[in-house]
Amino acid sequence: MADITEIRELAQKLNLWNIARGYIDLNDEKLSNLDYLKMVLEKELEIRARQKHTKLRKASKLPNKAFDASNSNKGLKWQIKQLSNLTWIKEEQNLILLGKCGTGKSGLAAQLGETAISNGYKTYYAPFDNFIAVAEKKATNPKAEAIFSYMQECDLIIIDDVFYVEPTRAELQVFYRAVTFLNETRSIIFITNRELSAWIDAAEDKHLCQTLLDRMTVNCQIVRLTDK
């Protein structure tokens, strides 16, 4: 049997302040049915949560990819299970998903992104080239400015194909500045098929690349995916 306190708590979540603060006395409404009203308010919250999820999912640009963990080793399965708790997002940790092409890195990132969205976290996915283009043009292009502004609102950013192709010196500088700025108050997932030591070998500016890696890995978990 529903009571007035439960109704007022639900009404407060919906910003129905006349009910929440008792300005409308439900006990005096002879035709009201508290159980029915409780169900209506719970349904309203359910609809709002579903609409929020749909909005966040659309804005995230997450790819429609799935991760098949059936052939993963026990250590990786355990690590993925721990990551699904999203403690690392609460603690603003980074993730580096490392592995050869075809090992499921993007699928795992999409899965973690979906989990984050389901828990109300704003998420944004971008391939490396797109991320660089947005960071370069944010001061001159309204669309890029809007995307970068949204990334600033996000709890989680996913950057795919990092160092898939060696970045130019200018691209590395743009990447460093954007990552340094965005990494202050959120988590970033970096997806790469290169060992981190190989980043420095491939970079024109090795000092800047080392500084970038130091910033990325200071509060970070590395997830290594292998061929199945």
C-alpha positions in Angstrom: 0.0 0.0 0.0 1.5 3.3 -1.1 1.8 6.1 1.4 2.0 9.9 1.2 5.7 10.0 1.8 6.5 7.8 -1.2 4.2 9.9 -3.4 5.9 13.1 -2.3 9.4 11.7 -2.9 8.5 10.6 -6.4 6.8 14.0 -7.1 10.0 15.8 -6.0 12.1 13.8 -8.5 9.6 15.0 -11.2 9.7 18.6 -9.9 6.0 18.4 -9.0 6.5 20.7 -6.1 2.9 21.3 -5.2 2.6 17.5 -4.4 6.1 17.2 -3.0 5.7 20.0 -0.5 2.2 19.0 0.5 0.5 22.0 -1.0 -1.9 19.5 -2.5 -3.2 17.3 0.2 -3.8 13.9 -1.3 -5.7 12.7 1.7 -8.4 15.3 0.9 -8.8 14.1 -2.7 -11.7 11.8 -2.3 -11.4 10.4 -5.8 -7.6 9.9 -5.7 -6.0 6.5 -5.6 -2.5 6.6 -4.1 -1.4 3.3 -5.5 -2.5 4.4 -9.0 -0.8 7.8 -8.6 2.4 6.1 -7.4 2.3 3.9 -10.5 1.8 6.9 -12.8 4.8 8.8 -11.3 7.0 5.7 -11.5 6.1 5.3 -15.1 6.9 8.9 -15.8 10.3 8.5 -14.3 10.8 5.3 -16.4 9.9 7.2 -19.6 12.2 10.1 -18.8 15.1 7.7 -18.1 14.5 5.9 -21.4 14.3 9.2 -23.3 17.5 10.4 -21.6 19.3 7.1 -22.6 18.1 7.5 -26.3 19.3 11.1 -26.4 22.7 10.3 -24.8 23.2 7.3 -27.2 22.5 9.4 -30.3 24.8 12.1 -29.2 27.6 9.7 -28.3 28.3 8.6 -31.9 29.1 5.2 -30.6 29.6 2.6 -33.4 27.2 -0.3 -33.5 29.8 -2.9 -32.5 29.7 -5.8 -30.1 32.4 -7.5 -28.1 32.5 -11.3 -28.0 34.2 -12.3 -24.7 33.5 -16.0 -25.1 37.0 -16.8 -26.2 38.8 -14.4 -23.9 41.1 -15.6 -21.2 40.0 -15.6 -17.5 42.2 -12.6 -16.7 40.6 -10.4 -19.4 37.1 -11.6 -18.5 37.8 -10.6 -14.9 39.2 -7.2 -16.0 36.2 -6.5 -18.2 33.8 -7.4 -15.4 35.6 -5.0 -13.1 35.5 -2.2 -15.7 31.7 -2.7 -16.1 31.3 -1.4 -12.6 32.5 2.0 -13.9 34.5 2.8 -10.8 37.2 4.0 -13.1 34.9 6.7 -14.5 34.0 7.9 -11.0 37.7 8.1 -10.3 38.4 9.8 -13.6 40.8 7.1 -14.7 41.8 6.5 -18.3 41.8 3.2 -20.2 44.2 2.2 -23.0 42.8 -0.7 -25.1 45.8 -2.2 -26.7 45.9 -5.0 -29.3 46.3 -6.0 -32.9 43.6 -5.3 -35.5 40.6 -7.6 -35.2 41.0 -8.3 -31.5 37.8 -6.5 -30.6 39.1 -3.2 -29.1 36.5 -1.0 -30.7 33.7 -3.4 -29.7 34.9 -3.5 -26.1 35.0 0.3 -26.1 31.5 0.5 -27.5 30.3 -1.9 -24.8 31.8 0.1 -22.1 30.4 3.3 -23.6 26.9 1.7 -23.7 27.3 0.7 -20.0 28.3 4.3 -19.2 25.3 5.7 -21.0 23.0 3.3 -19.3 24.3 4.7 -16.0 23.6 8.3 -17.1 27.2 9.2 -18.1 27.6 11.5 -21.2 29.9 9.7 -23.7 31.4 10.7 -27.0 33.2 8.5 -29.5 35.6 9.8 -32.2 38.2 8.2 -34.5 41.6 9.8 -34.2 41.3 11.8 -37.4 37.9 13.2 -36.5 39.1 14.1 -33.0 42.1 16.0 -34.5 39.9 17.8 -37.0 37.5 18.9 -34.3 40.4 20.1 -32.0 42.0 22.0 -34.9 38.9 23.8 -36.1 37.0 24.4 -32.8 38.0 28.1 -32.9 36.9 28.7 -36.4 34.2 26.2 -37.3 30.8 26.3 -35.5 30.2 22.6 -35.9 33.6 21.7 -34.6 33.1 24.2 -31.7 29.8 22.6 -30.8 31.3 19.1 -30.8 34.2 20.1 -28.7 31.9 21.9 -26.3 29.9 18.7 -26.0 33.1 16.7 -25.3 33.7 19.1 -22.4 30.4 18.1 -20.9 31.1 14.4 -21.3 32.2 12.1 -18.5 33.8 9.7 -21.0 35.5 10.3 -24.3 36.6 7.4 -26.6 39.3 8.0 -29.2 39.8 5.2 -31.7 42.7 4.4 -34.0 45.3 6.4 -32.0 48.7 6.1 -33.8 47.2 3.7 -36.3 49.0 5.9 -38.8 51.9 8.0 -37.5 50.6 11.5 -36.8 52.5 14.5 -38.1 54.3 16.9 -35.7 51.4 19.3 -36.0 48.8 16.6 -35.4 50.6 15.4 -32.4 50.7 18.9 -31.0 47.0 19.4 -31.5 46.3 16.0 -29.9 48.5 16.7 -26.9 46.8 20.1 -26.2 43.3 18.7 -26.6 44.0 15.5 -24.5 45.7 17.6 -21.8 42.8 19.9 -21.6 40.0 17.3 -21.7 41.8 14.8 -19.4 41.6 17.1 -16.4 38.0 16.2 -15.3 36.9 13.1 -17.2 38.0 9.6 -18.4 39.3 8.9 -21.8 39.6 5.5 -23.6 42.4 5.4 -26.0 42.3 2.6 -28.6 45.5 1.6 -30.3 47.1 -1.2 -32.1 50.7 0.0 -31.3 52.7 -0.8 -28.3 53.2 2.4 -26.3 56.9 2.2 -26.7 56.4 2.2 -30.5 54.6 5.5 -30.3 57.8 7.3 -29.4 59.7 5.5 -32.2 57.1 6.6 -34.7 56.8 10.2 -33.5 58.6 13.1 -35.1 58.7 14.9 -31.7 59.8 12.2 -29.3 59.9 14.5 -26.3 56.3 15.7 -26.8 55.2 12.1 -27.4 56.8 10.9 -24.1 55.1 13.8 -22.3 51.8 12.8 -23.8 52.2 9.2 -22.7 53.2 10.3 -19.2 49.9 12.3 -18.9 47.8 9.6 -20.4 49.2 6.8 -18.1 49.5 8.6 -14.8 46.0 7.4 -13.7 45.3 4.7 -16.1 44.5 1.0 -16.7 45.8 -0.9 -19.7 43.7 -3.6 -21.2 45.5 -5.9 -23.5 43.5 -7.8 -26.1 45.0 -10.7 -27.9 44.1 -12.8 -31.0 41.4 -15.3 -30.3 
